[in-house]
């Protein structure tokens, strides 16, 4: 979905998982402990394709 390959879908890091609220931990287990990380965030062109494609509505774009 991302023309710039900004996202990387992989198993959540243990340190990230530990700090999550219980509901988020349950959702992650349902999704096989897979999350999208953004290692190439600087390549983002703010096209918003990811926002419309995300089934959890978990992505928002903001200026930094």
Secondary structure as the mmCIF struct_conf table of DSSP 4:
data_model
#
loop_
_struct_conf.conf_type_id
_struct_conf.id
_struct_conf.beg_label_comp_id
_struct_conf.beg_label_asym_id
_struct_conf.beg_label_seq_id
_struct_conf.end_label_comp_id
_struct_conf.end_label_asym_id
_struct_conf.end_label_seq_id
TURN_TY1_P TURN_TY1_P1 UNK A 3 UNK A 4
STRN STRN1 UNK A 8 UNK A 11
HELX_LH_PP_P HELX_LH_PP_P1 UNK A 12 UNK A 13
HELX_RH_AL_P HELX_RH_AL_P1 UNK A 14 UNK A 18
TURN_TY1_P TURN_TY1_P2 UNK A 19 UNK A 19
BEND BEND1 UNK A 20 UNK A 20
HELX_RH_AL_P HELX_RH_AL_P2 UNK A 22 UNK A 30
TURN_TY1_P TURN_TY1_P3 UNK A 31 UNK A 33
STRN STRN2 UNK A 34 UNK A 37
TURN_TY1_P TURN_TY1_P4 UNK A 39 UNK A 40
HELX_RH_3T_P HELX_RH_3T_P1 UNK A 41 UNK A 43
HELX_RH_AL_P HELX_RH_AL_P3 UNK A 49 UNK A 53
TURN_TY1_P TURN_TY1_P5 UNK A 55 UNK A 56
#
